[in-house]
Amino acid sequence: MGYRPDNRLADAPIVPVACARCGARVLARKSSWAQTSVQWDAAALSLCRQKREAQTRSIAGEETFVGCTDLRDSILEAVARGRVPVVNDETAS
Amino acid sequence: MCYTPEVRPLRYLTYHYDDGDQKTILINCHHPIDASSFVLQYGIIVEKSAELPPEAAISTAIALGDFVKMGFEQDVAIWKAKARMDNPLLCEEDGPVYQLRRWYEQFYVDVEDVTPNMVDRFEYEVDTTCPGRAWREEIEQNLAPRAASVGDL
């Protein structure tokens, strides 16, 4: 079923970010300073070390991976370098 | 394809009263049964108050459970009155509607037709504790010497 692309991405696209720890490449977007979207694919997820650690920790297949803090740092660094725009940036000077 | 109900299978709600808190959990699931309808099931559990006498604890818990049920069924009434729009024009505050629909689509196709973009992990995080401006200034200061030494990558 084809949908019109998300109109919001026309104003501010979701952009590639690589994790400084494992090299996983995801797509990231920030609609505000507080909000972050991260689109993974299978290749990125298989590289993520925190994902693997979460799998080892998990009991009876229960998923405990809520997100990767290394990736989060890489995204924030990309934001600070201006590679990931913040759509409604209330912190911008 | 039907309109997409709110995908929030578990709601933990704690009601604050003068004489203490009351914890409730609402669990719901919905599964498609044809191209334009689904079955919705839900259950509610309420923690009995330890302070009240047993009979009062039961009746209070039942009353609160009925209240949660009423609230949820108000949401259901809204969903029933809605028509699906395939191409909504969205603002940022609407959240990941397209991504949710893309994920949800996997339940409306045969298993062999499920594509990676329907099941790939997507995170939508709102962190209101993020310190914003001060943090931004700090990270920019931290990056500056590195950029000077290695050049901008």
gemmi code that builds the backbone of each chain (N, CA, C; Angstrom):
import gemmi

chains = {
    "A": [
        ("MET", (0.853, -1.192, 0.000), (0.000, 0.000, 0.000), (0.885, 1.236, 0.000)),
        ("GLY", (0.746, 2.060, -0.995), (1.636, 3.219, -1.093), (1.078, 4.426, -0.388)),
        ("TYR", (1.888, 5.011, 0.432), (1.482, 6.244, 1.097), (2.291, 7.394, 0.530)),
        ("ARG", (1.713, 8.563, 0.613), (2.496, 9.753, 0.335), (3.602, 9.820, 1.383)),
        ("PRO", (4.806, 10.200, 0.986), (5.861, 10.287, 1.998), (5.488, 11.290, 3.090)),
        ("ASP", (6.008, 11.065, 4.245), (5.769, 11.944, 5.393), (6.153, 13.383, 5.033)),
        ("ASN", (5.173, 14.279, 5.045), (5.430, 15.652, 4.616), (6.481, 16.354, 5.484)),
        ("ARG", (6.602, 15.893, 6.722), (7.534, 16.559, 7.629), (8.983, 16.329, 7.212)),
        ("LEU", (9.210, 15.198, 6.507), (10.580, 14.896, 6.091), (11.043, 15.810, 4.964)),
        ("ALA", (10.099, 16.468, 4.291), (10.480, 17.403, 3.237), (11.156, 18.632, 3.839)),
        ("ASP", (10.679, 19.032, 5.017), (11.254, 20.206, 5.670), (12.586, 19.865, 6.339)),
        ("ALA", (12.645, 18.717, 6.971), (13.859, 18.305, 7.669), (13.990, 16.801, 7.504)),
        ("PRO", (14.869, 16.335, 6.604), (14.971, 14.900, 6.335), (15.556, 14.135, 7.520)),
        ("ILE", (15.335, 12.842, 7.524), (15.989, 11.954, 8.478), (17.349, 11.616, 7.872)),
        ("VAL", (18.419, 11.760, 8.644), (19.762, 11.718, 8.042), (20.607, 10.596, 8.644)),
        ("PRO", (21.596, 10.076, 7.871), (22.423, 8.981, 8.366), (23.376, 9.437, 9.477)),
        ("VAL", (23.506, 8.580, 10.479), (24.481, 8.806, 11.553), (25.142, 7.461, 11.824)),
        ("ALA", (26.460, 7.459, 11.971), (27.166, 6.224, 12.312), (27.565, 6.259, 13.781)),
        ("CYS", (27.440, 5.118, 14.444), (27.816, 5.043, 15.857), (29.337, 5.015, 15.977)),
        ("ALA", (29.869, 5.880, 16.836), (31.323, 5.956, 16.992), (31.894, 4.688, 17.620)),
        ("ARG", (31.058, 3.913, 18.313), (31.571, 2.709, 18.978), (31.593, 1.511, 18.043)),
        ("CYS", (30.493, 1.241, 17.366), (30.410, -0.005, 16.587), (30.280, 0.244, 15.086)),
        ("GLY", (30.045, 1.477, 14.680), (29.938, 1.770, 13.255), (28.562, 1.530, 12.658)),
        ("ALA", (27.611, 1.106, 13.488), (26.254, 0.889, 12.977), (25.725, 2.181, 12.362)),
        ("ARG", (25.125, 2.062, 11.192), (24.588, 3.242, 10.525), (23.061, 3.243, 10.640)),
        ("VAL", (22.551, 4.285, 11.235), (21.106, 4.443, 11.383), (20.701, 5.758, 10.731)),
        ("LEU", (19.391, 5.993, 10.726), (18.879, 7.295, 10.307), (18.338, 7.988, 11.543)),
        ("ALA", (18.661, 9.262, 11.680), (18.234, 9.973, 12.884), (17.605, 11.310, 12.512)),
        ("ARG", (16.690, 11.722, 13.384), (16.024, 13.011, 13.171), (15.602, 13.551, 14.527)),
        ("LYS", (15.721, 14.852, 14.681), (15.238, 15.490, 15.910), (14.214, 16.551, 15.554)),
        ("SER", (12.989, 16.385, 16.054), (11.965, 17.393, 15.794), (12.039, 18.504, 16.835)),
        ("SER", (12.701, 18.228, 17.940), (12.946, 19.246, 18.966), (14.168, 18.775, 19.739)),
        ("TRP", (14.641, 19.617, 20.658), (15.794, 19.183, 21.440), (15.465, 17.917, 22.214)),
        ("ALA", (14.248, 17.799, 22.732), (13.883, 16.662, 23.573), (13.549, 15.405, 22.762)),
        ("GLN", (13.132, 15.577, 21.504), (12.605, 14.430, 20.742), (13.637, 13.925, 19.743)),
        ("THR", (13.818, 12.598, 19.709), (14.732, 11.965, 18.764), (14.063, 10.753, 18.118)),
        ("SER", (14.126, 10.671, 16.802), (13.682, 9.470, 16.089), (14.908, 8.739, 15.568)),
        ("VAL", (14.909, 7.414, 15.705), (16.015, 6.604, 15.198), (15.445, 5.451, 14.385)),
        ("GLN", (15.831, 5.378, 13.123), (15.412, 4.271, 12.260), (16.584, 3.324, 12.077)),
        ("TRP", (16.398, 2.116, 12.599), (17.410, 1.074, 12.459), (17.074, 0.206, 11.248)),
        ("ASP", (18.088, -0.540, 10.769), (17.778, -1.678, 9.905), (18.499, -2.901, 10.485)),
        ("ALA", (18.291, -4.050, 9.867), (18.823, -5.289, 10.445), (20.343, -5.248, 10.546)),
        ("ALA", (21.004, -4.660, 9.549), (22.473, -4.615, 9.558), (22.973, -3.786, 10.736)),
        ("ALA", (22.361, -2.648, 10.956), (22.785, -1.788, 12.065), (22.558, -2.490, 13.398)),
        ("LEU", (21.408, -3.128, 13.531), (21.068, -3.777, 14.798), (22.035, -4.917, 15.112)),
        ("SER", (22.492, -5.617, 14.049), (23.405, -6.739, 14.284), (24.795, -6.248, 14.716)),
        ("LEU", (25.130, -4.990, 14.395), (26.422, -4.446, 14.810), (26.405, -3.919, 16.241)),
        ("CYS", (25.243, -3.525, 16.726), (25.153, -2.792, 17.990), (25.552, -3.677, 19.176)),
        ("ARG", (26.569, -3.230, 19.916), (27.049, -4.042, 21.038), (26.080, -4.020, 22.209)),
        ("GLN", (25.472, -2.876, 22.442), (24.524, -2.816, 23.571), (23.303, -3.685, 23.313)),
        ("LYS", (22.931, -3.804, 22.055), (21.826, -4.701, 21.699), (22.209, -6.145, 22.040)),
        ("ARG", (23.433, -6.494, 21.693), (23.906, -7.857, 21.969), (23.966, -8.109, 23.483)),
        ("GLU", (24.472, -7.102, 24.211), (24.552, -7.245, 25.664), (23.164, -7.405, 26.270)),
        ("ALA", (22.209, -6.658, 25.710), (20.839, -6.751, 26.218), (20.276, -8.140, 25.972)),
        ("GLN", (20.632, -8.723, 24.814), (20.155, -10.072, 24.493), (20.720, -11.089, 25.473)),
        ("THR", (21.991, -10.914, 25.827), (22.624, -11.832, 26.772), (21.946, -11.731, 28.138)),
        ("ARG", (21.618, -10.505, 28.525), (20.985, -10.278, 29.823), (19.556, -10.792, 29.885)),
        ("SER", (18.904, -10.784, 28.737), (17.457, -10.997, 28.757), (17.113, -12.408, 29.224)),
        ("ILE", (16.039, -12.496, 29.935), (15.582, -13.761, 30.497), (14.396, -14.255, 29.669)),
        ("ALA", (14.462, -15.521, 29.279), (13.353, -16.156, 28.572), (12.894, -15.352, 27.360)),
        ("GLY", (13.905, -14.817, 26.632), (13.586, -14.124, 25.387), (12.972, -12.753, 25.570)),
        ("GLU", (12.905, -12.306, 26.802), (12.293, -11.004, 27.042), (13.219, -9.895, 26.548)),
        ("GLU", (12.712, -9.011, 25.757), (13.515, -7.941, 25.161), (13.737, -6.831, 26.169)),
        ("THR", (15.012, -6.564, 26.448), (15.290, -5.504, 27.405), (16.015, -4.326, 26.766)),
        ("PHE", (16.181, -4.346, 25.457), (16.928, -3.296, 24.769), (16.022, -2.094, 24.512)),
        ("VAL", (16.241, -1.031, 25.264), (15.395, 0.151, 25.065), (16.081, 1.202, 24.201)),
        ("GLY", (17.351, 0.995, 23.905), (18.076, 1.947, 23.081), (19.547, 1.881, 23.428)),
        ("CYS", (20.390, 2.476, 22.580), (21.841, 2.388, 22.765), (22.379, 3.759, 23.161)),
        ("THR", (23.036, 3.810, 24.308), (23.559, 5.100, 24.779), (24.780, 5.545, 23.973)),
        ("ASP", (25.538, 4.585, 23.417), (26.663, 4.972, 22.555), (26.146, 5.667, 21.291)),
        ("LEU", (25.109, 5.077, 20.718), (24.510, 5.685, 19.529), (23.922, 7.054, 19.864)),
        ("ARG", (23.302, 7.111, 21.011), (22.719, 8.375, 21.458), (23.790, 9.479, 21.525)),
        ("ASP", (24.966, 9.126, 22.069), (26.060, 10.095, 22.133), (26.500, 10.520, 20.726)),
        ("SER", (26.571, 9.531, 19.825), (26.997, 9.850, 18.457), (25.988, 10.768, 17.772)),
        ("ILE", (24.710, 10.531, 18.050), (23.673, 11.386, 17.459), (23.793, 12.806, 18.015)),
        ("LEU", (23.996, 12.907, 19.328), (24.108, 14.239, 19.925), (25.344, 14.972, 19.412)),
        ("GLU", (26.410, 14.213, 19.172), (27.601, 14.845, 18.613), (27.313, 15.346, 17.197)),
        ("ALA", (26.586, 14.526, 16.432), (26.218, 14.939, 15.070), (25.322, 16.177, 15.103)),
        ("VAL", (24.464, 16.258, 16.124), (23.618, 17.447, 16.284), (24.498, 18.660, 16.537)),
        ("ALA", (25.453, 18.506, 17.459), (26.318, 19.630, 17.811), (27.157, 20.075, 16.622)),
        ("ARG", (27.503, 19.138, 15.737), (28.292, 19.479, 14.553), (27.419, 19.992, 13.413)),
        ("GLY", (26.118, 20.026, 13.645), (25.228, 20.567, 12.623), (24.860, 19.578, 11.533)),
        ("ARG", (25.164, 18.283, 11.724), (24.835, 17.288, 10.698), (23.408, 16.788, 10.836)),
        ("VAL", (22.878, 16.867, 12.061), (21.468, 16.512, 12.280), (20.751, 17.786, 12.714)),
        ("PRO", (19.917, 18.333, 11.855), (19.219, 19.562, 12.241), (18.167, 19.285, 13.307)),
        ("VAL", (17.894, 20.268, 14.123), (16.823, 20.166, 15.105), (15.702, 21.083, 14.625)),
        ("VAL", (14.544, 20.463, 14.305), (13.497, 21.217, 13.609), (13.029, 22.422, 14.425)),
        ("ASN", (12.578, 22.163, 15.641), (12.154, 23.266, 16.510), (13.168, 23.376, 17.647)),
        ("ASP", (14.258, 24.073, 17.384), (15.341, 24.061, 18.347), (15.234, 25.255, 19.296)),
        ("GLU", (14.681, 24.959, 20.474), (14.507, 26.021, 21.459), (15.823, 26.337, 22.177)),
        ("THR", (16.875, 25.488, 21.920), (18.149, 25.730, 22.590), (19.126, 26.515, 21.709)),
        ("ALA", (18.784, 26.652, 20.416), (19.739, 27.295, 19.494), (19.933, 28.757, 19.895)),
        ("SER", (21.163, 29.196, 19.819), (21.421, 30.581, 20.209), (21.288, 31.494, 18.999)),
    ],
    "B": [
        ("MET", (-7.663, -1.465, 4.515), (-7.022, -1.383, 5.829), (-7.821, -0.444, 6.729)),
        ("CYS", (-7.907, -0.821, 7.963), (-8.730, -0.039, 8.875), (-7.956, 1.148, 9.414)),
        ("TYR", (-8.650, 2.033, 10.074), (-7.955, 3.069, 10.822), (-7.143, 2.394, 11.915)),
        ("THR", (-6.047, 2.976, 12.264), (-5.159, 2.361, 13.244), (-5.512, 2.851, 14.641)),
        ("PRO", (-5.853, 1.955, 15.517), (-6.099, 2.389, 16.889), (-4.785, 2.764, 17.549)),
        ("GLU", (-4.886, 3.395, 18.626), (-3.694, 3.756, 19.367), (-2.989, 2.479, 19.802)),
        ("VAL", (-1.722, 2.327, 19.391), (-0.997, 1.129, 19.790), (-0.307, 1.408, 21.119)),
        ("ARG", (-0.997, 1.120, 22.171), (-0.420, 1.283, 23.504), (-0.979, 0.140, 24.324)),
        ("PRO", (-0.350, -1.032, 24.208), (-0.957, -2.230, 24.764), (-1.049, -2.236, 26.278)),
        ("LEU", (-0.236, -1.449, 26.953), (-0.280, -1.440, 28.411), (-0.350, -0.013, 28.918)),
        ("ARG", (-1.255, 0.240, 29.818), (-1.295, 1.555, 30.445), (-1.210, 1.362, 31.949)),
        ("TYR", (-0.180, 1.915, 32.523), (-0.075, 1.933, 33.974), (-0.564, 3.298, 34.438)),
        ("LEU", (-1.610, 3.322, 35.216), (-2.123, 4.591, 35.728), (-2.212, 4.511, 37.239)),
        ("THR", (-1.641, 5.489, 37.885), (-1.753, 5.548, 39.343), (-2.612, 6.748, 39.710)),
        ("TYR", (-3.678, 6.482, 40.454), (-4.581, 7.549, 40.880), (-4.179, 8.011, 42.281)),
        ("HIS", (-3.992, 9.306, 42.408), (-3.581, 9.857, 43.703), (-4.801, 10.379, 44.455)),
        ("TYR", (-4.996, 9.857, 45.658), (-6.079, 10.326, 46.519), (-5.482, 10.858, 47.815)),
        ("ASP", (-6.304, 11.549, 48.552), (-5.833, 12.115, 49.823), (-5.315, 11.009, 50.744)),
        ("ASP", (-5.975, 9.847, 50.718), (-5.595, 8.781, 51.639), (-4.699, 7.722, 50.977)),
        ("GLY", (-4.039, 8.078, 49.881), (-3.077, 7.140, 49.291), (-3.246, 6.964, 47.790)),
        ("ASP", (-2.333, 6.168, 47.201), (-2.346, 5.934, 45.754), (-3.096, 4.647, 45.431)),
        ("GLN", (-3.689, 4.626, 44.236), (-4.331, 3.405, 43.744), (-3.744, 3.078, 42.384)),
        ("LYS", (-3.122, 1.883, 42.290), (-2.462, 1.496, 41.045), (-3.422, 0.695, 40.168)),
        ("THR", (-3.447, 1.036, 38.887), (-4.262, 0.290, 37.934), (-3.415, -0.063, 36.710)),
        ("ILE", (-3.754, -1.173, 36.085), (-3.130, -1.544, 34.812), (-4.235, -1.896, 33.828)),
        ("LEU", (-4.141, -1.318, 32.638), (-5.070, -1.671, 31.571), (-4.250, -2.319, 30.463)),
        ("ILE", (-4.623, -3.530, 30.070), (-3.921, -4.192, 28.970), (-4.917, -4.364, 27.836)),
        ("ASN", (-4.465, -4.102, 26.618), (-5.382, -4.331, 25.499), (-4.652, -4.902, 24.307)),
        ("CYS", (-5.366, -5.636, 23.483), (-4.799, -6.147, 22.242), (-5.874, -6.105, 21.169)),
        ("HIS", (-5.433, -5.971, 19.941), (-6.398, -5.944, 18.846), (-5.811, -6.729, 17.690)),
        ("HIS", (-6.634, -7.535, 17.059), (-6.139, -8.285, 15.907), (-7.121, -8.152, 14.756)),
        ("PRO", (-6.555, -7.979, 13.542), (-7.415, -7.798, 12.380), (-8.175, -9.077, 12.041)),
        ("ILE", (-9.429, -8.928, 11.631), (-10.207, -10.093, 11.204), (-10.651, -9.973, 9.756)),
        ("ASP", (-10.605, -8.786, 9.184), (-10.770, -8.623, 7.745), (-10.109, -7.296, 7.357)),
        ("ALA", (-10.327, -6.877, 6.116), (-9.577, -5.724, 5.613), (-9.962, -4.426, 6.313)),
        ("SER", (-11.103, -4.406, 6.996), (-11.517, -3.132, 7.565), (-12.000, -3.241, 9.010)),
        ("SER", (-11.725, -4.356, 9.662), (-12.124, -4.434, 11.070), (-11.161, -5.264, 11.903)),
        ("PHE", (-11.209, -5.030, 13.183), (-10.392, -5.817, 14.090), (-11.173, -6.079, 15.371)),
        ("VAL", (-10.701, -7.084, 16.091), (-11.281, -7.394, 17.393), (-10.413, -6.755, 18.467)),
        ("LEU", (-11.049, -6.061, 19.362), (-10.337, -5.414, 20.461), (-10.692, -6.134, 21.759)),
        ("GLN", (-9.665, -6.503, 22.510), (-9.895, -7.122, 23.821), (-9.107, -6.341, 24.858)),
        ("TYR", (-9.664, -6.225, 26.023), (-8.907, -5.524, 27.057), (-9.264, -6.043, 28.437)),
        ("GLY", (-8.363, -5.808, 29.359), (-8.602, -6.203, 30.739), (-8.026, -5.154, 31.673)),
        ("ILE", (-8.585, -5.061, 32.843), (-8.148, -4.057, 33.821), (-7.903, -4.751, 35.148)),
        ("ILE", (-6.809, -4.369, 35.801), (-6.554, -4.880, 37.143), (-6.259, -3.688, 38.060)),
        ("VAL", (-6.775, -3.758, 39.264), (-6.598, -2.670, 40.227), (-6.038, -3.257, 41.519)),
        ("GLU", (-5.023, -2.606, 42.038), (-4.443, -3.076, 43.292), (-5.352, -2.700, 44.458)),
        ("LYS", (-5.621, -3.693, 45.316), (-6.467, -3.418, 46.483), (-5.698, -2.560, 47.485)),
        ("SER", (-6.412, -1.630, 48.082), (-5.797, -0.777, 49.092), (-5.463, -1.598, 50.340)),
        ("ALA", (-4.242, -1.398, 50.843), (-3.835, -2.095, 52.065), (-4.379, -1.397, 53.307)),
        ("GLU", (-4.745, -0.136, 53.152), (-5.198, 0.653, 54.302), (-6.660, 0.376, 54.646)),
        ("LEU", (-7.470, 0.133, 53.603), (-8.907, -0.016, 53.842), (-9.227, -1.410, 54.380)),
        ("PRO", (-10.349, -1.545, 55.069), (-10.824, -2.879, 55.438), (-11.105, -3.692, 54.168)),
        ("PRO", (-10.991, -5.024, 54.248), (-11.065, -5.854, 53.029), (-12.286, -5.563, 52.148)),
        ("GLU", (-13.445, -5.443, 52.746), (-14.643, -5.243, 51.921), (-14.614, -3.907, 51.200)),
        ("ALA", (-14.178, -2.865, 51.933), (-14.080, -1.540, 51.323), (-13.001, -1.522, 50.248)),
        ("ALA", (-11.913, -2.273, 50.487), (-10.827, -2.336, 49.497), (-11.337, -2.945, 48.193)),
        ("ILE", (-12.139, -3.995, 48.316), (-12.710, -4.646, 47.126), (-13.649, -3.699, 46.380)),
        ("SER", (-14.567, -3.089, 47.131), (-15.568, -2.258, 46.443), (-14.914, -1.022, 45.823)),
        ("THR", (-13.891, -0.475, 46.490), (-13.177, 0.678, 45.931), (-12.438, 0.276, 44.661)),
        ("ALA", (-11.808, -0.894, 44.702), (-11.058, -1.366, 43.531), (-11.994, -1.606, 42.351)),
        ("ILE", (-13.163, -2.188, 42.640), (-14.134, -2.436, 41.562), (-14.614, -1.116, 40.970)),
        ("ALA", (-14.879, -0.145, 41.844), (-15.358, 1.153, 41.357), (-14.294, 1.830, 40.487)),
        ("LEU", (-13.037, 1.736, 40.906), (-11.976, 2.365, 40.115), (-11.791, 1.632, 38.784)),
        ("GLY", (-11.890, 0.296, 38.832), (-11.811, -0.485, 37.599), (-12.898, -0.080, 36.614)),
        ("ASP", (-14.107, 0.123, 37.130), (-15.212, 0.576, 36.266), (-14.924, 1.951, 35.671)),
        ("PHE", (-14.251, 2.789, 36.456), (-13.903, 4.132, 35.989), (-12.879, 4.065, 34.854)),
        ("VAL", (-11.870, 3.198, 35.009), (-10.860, 3.024, 33.962), (-11.521, 2.486, 32.693)),
        ("LYS", (-12.435, 1.539, 32.891), (-13.183, 0.952, 31.759), (-13.956, 2.036, 31.015)),
        ("MET", (-14.602, 2.908, 31.758), (-15.373, 3.986, 31.144), (-14.457, 4.885, 30.316)),
        ("GLY", (-13.296, 5.211, 30.879), (-12.353, 6.065, 30.162), (-11.878, 5.418, 28.868)),
        ("PHE", (-11.555, 4.115, 28.942), (-11.070, 3.421, 27.762), (-12.164, 3.327, 26.704)),
        ("GLU", (-13.387, 3.047, 27.141), (-14.474, 2.910, 26.165), (-14.834, 4.256, 25.521)),
        ("GLN", (-14.516, 5.346, 26.204), (-14.655, 6.652, 25.553), (-13.677, 6.767, 24.382)),
        ("ASP", (-12.451, 6.258, 24.587), (-11.474, 6.240, 23.483), (-11.987, 5.377, 22.334)),
        ("VAL", (-12.551, 4.214, 22.683), (-13.049, 3.296, 21.652), (-14.144, 3.974, 20.827)),
        ("ALA", (-15.014, 4.718, 21.503), (-16.096, 5.417, 20.800), (-15.516, 6.414, 19.790)),
        ("ILE", (-14.426, 7.058, 20.176), (-13.775, 8.016, 19.260), (-13.207, 7.268, 18.051)),
        ("TRP", (-12.524, 6.117, 18.310), (-11.962, 5.348, 17.189), (-13.065, 4.912, 16.229)),
        ("LYS", (-14.198, 4.489, 16.790), (-15.280, 4.006, 15.926), (-15.837, 5.121, 15.050)),
        ("ALA", (-15.769, 6.349, 15.539), (-16.339, 7.476, 14.795), (-15.351, 8.057, 13.789)),
        ("LYS", (-14.127, 7.518, 13.762), (-13.112, 8.081, 12.882), (-13.099, 7.380, 11.541)),
        ("ALA", (-12.754, 8.125, 10.496), (-12.499, 7.525, 9.188), (-11.010, 7.623, 8.909)),
        ("ARG", (-10.506, 6.621, 8.227), (-9.080, 6.623, 7.936), (-8.751, 7.616, 6.830)),
        ("MET", (-7.662, 8.352, 7.004), (-7.101, 9.196, 5.942), (-5.737, 8.637, 5.597)),
        ("ASP", (-5.544, 8.293, 4.326), (-4.262, 7.693, 3.944), (-3.122, 8.702, 3.946)),
        ("ASN", (-3.430, 9.936, 3.623), (-2.356, 10.923, 3.467), (-2.547, 12.127, 4.374)),
        ("PRO", (-2.506, 11.929, 5.650), (-2.722, 13.080, 6.527), (-1.563, 14.066, 6.433)),
        ("LEU", (-1.883, 15.323, 6.522), (-0.860, 16.361, 6.584), (-0.528, 16.555, 8.057)),
        ("LEU", (0.713, 16.270, 8.427), (1.041, 16.196, 9.852), (1.970, 17.320, 10.278)),
        ("CYS", (1.820, 17.714, 11.528), (2.806, 18.622, 12.129), (3.685, 17.786, 13.068)),
        ("GLU", (4.784, 18.359, 13.519), (5.743, 17.593, 14.320), (5.079, 16.955, 15.542)),
        ("GLU", (4.164, 17.675, 16.155), (3.571, 17.200, 17.405), (2.647, 15.996, 17.198)),
        ("ASP", (2.302, 15.691, 15.953), (1.450, 14.521, 15.708), (2.175, 13.209, 15.974)),
        ("GLY", (3.503, 13.239, 15.972), (4.245, 12.022, 16.279), (4.380, 11.103, 15.073)),
        ("PRO", (4.888, 9.873, 15.296), (5.270, 8.990, 14.190), (4.093, 8.214, 13.593)),
        ("VAL", (3.124, 8.927, 13.047), (1.924, 8.278, 12.506), (2.263, 7.391, 11.307)),
        ("TYR", (3.059, 7.922, 10.380), (3.407, 7.114, 9.206), (4.214, 5.883, 9.601)),
        ("GLN", (5.128, 6.050, 10.534), (5.969, 4.922, 10.959), (5.128, 3.861, 11.653)),
        ("LEU", (4.150, 4.301, 12.432), (3.259, 3.371, 13.117), (2.425, 2.579, 12.109)),
        ("ARG", (1.930, 3.262, 11.105), (1.128, 2.580, 10.087), (1.973, 1.588, 9.300)),
        ("ARG", (3.208, 1.992, 9.008), (4.124, 1.118, 8.275), (4.376, -0.155, 9.073)),
        ("TRP", (4.557, -0.016, 10.387), (4.759, -1.180, 11.260), (3.490, -2.032, 11.326)),
        ("TYR", (2.376, -1.339, 11.420), (1.109, -2.033, 11.602), (0.716, -2.841, 10.372)),
        ("GLU", (1.226, -2.418, 9.219), (0.837, -3.050, 7.965), (1.214, -4.526, 7.923)),
        ("GLN", (2.236, -4.926, 8.707), (2.663, -6.329, 8.697), (1.551, -7.283, 9.120)),
        ("PHE", (0.579, -6.771, 9.857), (-0.510, -7.627, 10.326), (-1.652, -7.712, 9.313)),
        ("TYR", (-1.526, -7.000, 8.210), (-2.562, -6.996, 7.179), (-2.085, -7.608, 5.876)),
        ("VAL", (-0.903, -8.249, 5.903), (-0.418, -8.948, 4.720), (-0.070, -10.380, 5.126)),
        ("ASP", (0.066, -11.251, 4.127), (0.503, -12.608, 4.425), (1.948, -12.565, 4.922)),
        ("VAL", (2.297, -13.576, 5.723), (3.615, -13.569, 6.363), (4.735, -13.418, 5.336)),
        ("GLU", (4.593, -14.097, 4.173), (5.669, -14.043, 3.180), (5.768, -12.658, 2.517)),
        ("ASP", (4.768, -11.834, 2.714), (4.798, -10.493, 2.120), (5.245, -9.413, 3.114)),
        ("VAL", (5.612, -9.835, 4.310), (6.118, -8.866, 5.289), (7.496, -8.394, 4.830)),
        ("THR", (7.679, -7.088, 4.738), (8.947, -6.526, 4.257), (9.725, -5.932, 5.431)),
        ("PRO", (11.072, -5.820, 5.267), (11.892, -5.324, 6.386), (11.407, -3.983, 6.926)),
        ("ASN", (10.951, -3.075, 6.049), (10.591, -1.754, 6.567), (9.368, -1.801, 7.485)),
        ("MET", (8.624, -2.912, 7.446), (7.486, -3.041, 8.367), (7.942, -3.457, 9.772)),
        ("VAL", (9.078, -4.149, 9.833), (9.495, -4.717, 11.121), (10.783, -4.119, 11.667)),
        ("ASP", (11.472, -3.302, 10.865), (12.715, -2.702, 11.347), (12.451, -1.852, 12.585)),
        ("ARG", (13.407, -1.891, 13.484), (13.271, -1.147, 14.737), (13.209, 0.358, 14.481)),
        ("PHE", (12.240, 0.999, 15.071), (12.130, 2.459, 14.987), (11.932, 2.990, 16.401)),
        ("GLU", (12.752, 3.963, 16.775), (12.637, 4.537, 18.117), (12.100, 5.953, 18.018)),
        ("TYR", (11.175, 6.254, 18.886), (10.663, 7.626, 18.991), (10.753, 7.991, 20.455)),
        ("GLU", (11.725, 8.833, 20.768), (12.014, 9.099, 22.173), (11.785, 10.571, 22.481)),
        ("VAL", (11.140, 10.831, 23.600), (11.026, 12.202, 24.099), (11.656, 12.222, 25.483)),
        ("ASP", (12.725, 12.971, 25.604), (13.436, 13.060, 26.878), (13.372, 14.507, 27.368)),
        ("THR", (12.440, 14.752, 28.267), (12.244, 16.136, 28.730), (13.268, 16.516, 29.792)),
        ("THR", (14.100, 15.546, 30.202), (15.124, 15.875, 31.197), (16.419, 16.350, 30.536)),
        ("CYS", (16.469, 16.230, 29.213), (17.684, 16.615, 28.497), (17.964, 18.101, 28.742)),
        ("PRO", (19.134, 18.436, 29.232), (19.355, 19.795, 29.724), (19.461, 20.883, 28.662)),
        ("GLY", (19.318, 20.508, 27.407), (19.170, 21.543, 26.394), (20.363, 22.454, 26.229)),
        ("ARG", (20.116, 23.733, 26.391), (21.108, 24.747, 26.024), (22.457, 24.547, 26.727)),
        ("ALA", (22.428, 24.329, 28.027), (23.685, 24.187, 28.773), (24.474, 23.000, 28.236)),
        ("TRP", (23.743, 21.918, 27.990), (24.392, 20.712, 27.479), (24.972, 20.964, 26.094)),
        ("ARG", (24.232, 21.683, 25.299), (24.667, 21.959, 23.935), (25.954, 22.778, 23.939)),
        ("GLU", (25.989, 23.760, 24.815), (27.197, 24.589, 24.910), (28.390, 23.746, 25.339)),
        ("GLU", (28.121, 22.828, 26.280), (29.198, 21.984, 26.782), (29.755, 21.095, 25.681)),
        ("ILE", (28.850, 20.468, 24.934), (29.341, 19.543, 23.901), (30.064, 20.309, 22.803)),
        ("GLU", (29.606, 21.525, 22.529), (30.294, 22.317, 21.512), (31.702, 22.696, 21.978)),
        ("GLN", (31.817, 22.978, 23.261), (33.148, 23.283, 23.808), (34.054, 22.050, 23.741)),
        ("ASN", (33.473, 20.894, 24.047), (34.255, 19.662, 24.003), (34.708, 19.330, 22.590)),
        ("LEU", (33.855, 19.636, 21.631), (34.176, 19.292, 20.252), (35.209, 20.239, 19.659)),
        ("ALA", (35.219, 21.468, 20.121), (36.064, 22.478, 19.487), (37.541, 22.077, 19.447)),
        ("PRO", (38.143, 21.660, 20.598), (39.568, 21.301, 20.536), (39.826, 20.101, 19.645)),
        ("ARG", (38.872, 19.149, 19.634), (39.060, 17.964, 18.790), (39.039, 18.363, 17.318)),
        ("ALA", (38.088, 19.232, 16.993), (37.984, 19.669, 15.601), (39.262, 20.386, 15.184)),
        ("ALA", (39.835, 21.132, 16.143), (41.057, 21.867, 15.829), (42.217, 20.903, 15.581)),
        ("SER", (42.228, 19.764, 16.308), (43.361, 18.863, 16.187), (43.225, 17.901, 15.010)),
        ("VAL", (42.013, 17.433, 14.732), (41.877, 16.432, 13.670), (41.225, 17.013, 12.412)),
        ("GLY", (40.778, 18.246, 12.486), (40.060, 18.805, 11.342), (38.646, 18.285, 11.327)),
        ("ASP", (37.768, 18.964, 10.675), (36.372, 18.537, 10.645), (36.238, 17.330, 9.745)),
        ("LEU", (35.710, 16.261, 10.298), (35.607, 15.011, 9.524), (34.550, 15.123, 8.436)),
    ],
}
model = gemmi.Model(1)
for chain_id, residues in chains.items():
    chain = gemmi.Chain(chain_id)
    for i, (resn, *xyz) in enumerate(residues, 1):
        res = gemmi.Residue()
        res.name, res.seqid = resn, gemmi.SeqId(i, " ")
        for name, pos in zip(("N", "CA", "C"), xyz):
            atom = gemmi.Atom()
            atom.name, atom.element = name, gemmi.Element(name[0])
            atom.pos, atom.b_iso = gemmi.Position(*pos), 0.0
            res.add_atom(atom)
        chain.add_residue(res)
    model.add_chain(chain)
structure = gemmi.Structure()
structure.add_model(model)
structure.setup_entities()
